[in-house]
Structure formats: C-alpha cells, structure tokens
C-alpha cells in the first residue's frame, strides 16, 4: 500500500505558494491616488520656481490659463485628468513649452507637476514624486477626494 499523505502536502504547499504569488502580483499592479500624498512640499517649492520661470507666461501666475493655454487648476483641469495616470500627465508636460519640448529634465517636470498638485490642494507626503514613468503609471489623478 502506498502512503499518499506526503504528496497531498506537497500539492497543498504548492497551491499556497501560487496563491501568495498571485496576491502579491495583484497588489503590486494596484494604482494609488494622488490623495495618498505622492509629493513633498520641498518638491512643490522647487516646482513653483520652475513654473514661474518656464510656464507662467502662458498659463498665468495663478495657473488659471491664458488665451489658448489651458488652466492647470480647477474643475476643468480635474475633469480632464480624472482617472488618468501620472505618467500621462508627465508626458504631456514634457511637450511644453511648445517651442522647446523636453527642454527640462524629467525631475524638473516632475517638480512642476508637484507644484500643480500643491496649487490644486492635494496633500503632501513624505517622499518626492518620482520621475520614473513606470512608478508614475501606478498613481492615478483623481479630482474627487476619497471618502474616509
């Protein structure tokens, strides 16, 4: 007679390992919201200076937009970017200014993005917003503060 108990144990362990890997993979692909505090105040201050020197002439000192340059704050901005990932926002920023796209470093564009979040009254956090497109793809812009 063959004892099959060790074989059942091996299958149980393998099944649990597969489940653990699947749960870990699902958790790593979940996106978080900008409401989780994805930038620092220091990063927003750096972005404010860059914005003033690079963007304000078209988008206004208050980010409200001028003529064809859209507002970077308010309901229209929030509605346009709602549910989109930050890598898309960064890619759009890197098209600016239209006369000199990608004239800043990715980190500088990310600092400007942090300033835009600050003006839009999104909470700050403990870590600076990354300029890595893969990391930014895991963060979603939401124009509505989640309920607690």
C-alpha positions as CSV (number, residue, x, y, z in Angstrom):
1,X,0.0,0.0,0.0
2,X,1.3,3.5,-1.0
3,X,1.1,6.4,1.5
4,X,-0.1,9.5,-0.4
5,X,-0.1,11.9,2.5
6,X,3.3,13.5,1.6
7,X,2.0,14.0,-1.9
8,X,-1.1,15.8,-0.7
9,X,1.1,18.0,1.5
10,X,3.4,19.0,-1.4
11,X,0.3,19.9,-3.5
12,X,-1.1,22.0,-0.7
13,X,2.2,23.9,-0.2
14,X,2.5,24.5,-4.0
15,X,-1.1,25.7,-4.1
16,X,-0.5,28.1,-1.2
17,X,2.7,29.4,-2.9
18,X,0.8,30.1,-6.2
19,X,-1.9,31.9,-4.3
20,X,0.7,34.1,-2.5
21,X,2.4,35.0,-5.7
22,X,-0.9,35.9,-7.3
23,X,-1.9,38.1,-4.4
24,X,1.5,39.8,-4.4
25,X,1.2,40.5,-8.2
26,X,-2.3,41.8,-7.8
27,X,-1.2,44.2,-5.1
28,X,1.8,45.4,-7.0
29,X,-0.3,46.4,-10.0
30,X,-2.9,48.3,-8.0
31,X,-2.8,52.1,-8.5
32,X,-2.8,54.6,-5.8
33,X,-4.4,58.0,-5.9
34,X,-2.7,61.4,-5.7
35,X,-4.7,61.8,-2.5
36,X,-2.2,59.5,-0.8
37,X,0.4,62.3,-0.6
38,X,2.6,61.4,-3.5
39,X,4.9,64.5,-3.5
40,X,6.7,66.7,-0.9
41,X,6.3,70.3,0.0
42,X,10.0,70.9,-0.9
43,X,9.4,69.4,-4.3
44,X,6.4,71.7,-4.8
45,X,8.6,74.7,-3.9
46,X,11.2,73.7,-6.5
47,X,8.4,73.3,-9.0
48,X,6.9,76.7,-8.1
49,X,10.2,78.4,-9.1
50,X,10.4,76.4,-12.3
51,X,6.8,77.1,-13.1
52,X,7.3,80.9,-12.7
53,X,10.3,80.8,-15.0
54,X,9.0,78.4,-17.6
55,X,5.2,78.1,-17.6
56,X,3.6,81.2,-16.1
57,X,3.9,83.4,-19.2
58,X,1.4,81.1,-20.9
59,X,-0.6,79.5,-18.1
60,X,-0.6,82.5,-15.7
61,X,0.8,83.2,-12.3
62,X,-2.2,81.6,-10.8
63,X,-2.3,78.5,-13.2
64,X,-5.7,79.7,-14.5
65,X,-4.6,79.7,-18.1
66,X,-4.2,82.5,-20.6
67,X,-5.8,82.5,-24.1
68,X,-5.1,79.1,-25.7
69,X,-3.0,77.8,-22.7
70,X,-5.4,75.7,-20.5
71,X,-5.8,76.1,-16.8
72,X,-3.7,73.8,-14.7
73,X,-6.0,74.1,-11.7
74,X,-9.7,73.9,-11.1
75,X,-12.6,71.8,-12.2
76,X,-11.7,71.8,-15.9
77,X,-8.2,70.6,-15.2
78,X,-9.5,68.0,-12.7
79,X,-12.1,66.7,-15.1
80,X,-9.6,66.4,-18.0
81,X,-7.1,64.4,-15.9
82,X,-9.5,62.5,-13.7
83,X,-8.7,58.7,-13.6
84,X,-5.6,59.1,-15.7
85,X,-2.2,58.0,-14.5
86,X,0.6,60.4,-13.7
87,X,2.9,59.1,-16.4
88,X,0.4,60.5,-19.0
89,X,0.5,63.9,-17.2
90,X,4.3,63.9,-17.2
91,X,4.4,63.0,-20.9
92,X,2.1,66.0,-21.6
93,X,4.2,68.3,-19.5
94,X,7.3,67.2,-21.4
95,X,5.7,68.5,-24.6
96,X,6.0,72.0,-23.1
97,X,6.8,74.6,-23.9
98,X,5.7,74.0,-27.4
99,X,8.6,75.9,-28.8
100,X,11.1,73.9,-26.8
101,X,9.7,70.5,-25.8
102,X,11.7,68.4,-23.3
103,X,13.9,71.4,-22.5
104,X,13.8,70.5,-18.8
105,X,15.0,67.3,-17.1
106,X,12.4,64.7,-16.1
107,X,12.9,65.6,-12.5
108,X,12.2,69.3,-13.2
109,X,9.0,68.5,-15.0
110,X,8.1,66.3,-12.0
111,X,8.7,69.2,-9.7
112,X,6.4,71.3,-11.7
113,X,3.8,68.5,-11.5
114,X,4.2,68.5,-7.7
115,X,3.6,72.3,-7.7
116,X,0.5,71.8,-9.8
117,X,-0.7,69.3,-7.2
118,X,0.1,71.7,-4.4
119,X,-2.0,74.5,-6.0
120,X,-4.8,72.0,-6.6
121,X,-4.7,71.4,-2.8
122,X,-3.7,67.8,-3.0
123,X,-1.9,66.5,0.2
124,X,1.8,66.4,0.5
125,X,3.6,63.2,1.6
126,X,7.0,62.1,3.0
127,X,8.5,61.1,-0.4
128,X,9.2,63.1,-3.5
129,X,7.2,62.2,-6.6
130,X,9.4,60.0,-8.8
131,X,10.1,61.0,-12.4
132,X,10.2,57.3,-13.4
133,X,7.3,56.7,-15.9
134,X,6.8,53.1,-14.6
135,X,6.3,54.4,-11.0
136,X,4.1,57.2,-12.2
137,X,1.9,54.7,-14.1
138,X,0.9,53.3,-10.7
139,X,-0.5,56.6,-9.5
140,X,-3.9,57.9,-10.7
141,X,-5.1,61.5,-10.7
142,X,-8.5,61.9,-9.0
143,X,-10.3,65.1,-8.9
144,X,-12.5,63.9,-6.0
145,X,-11.2,63.4,-2.5
146,X,-11.9,59.8,-1.5
147,X,-14.3,59.3,1.5
148,X,-12.6,58.1,4.6
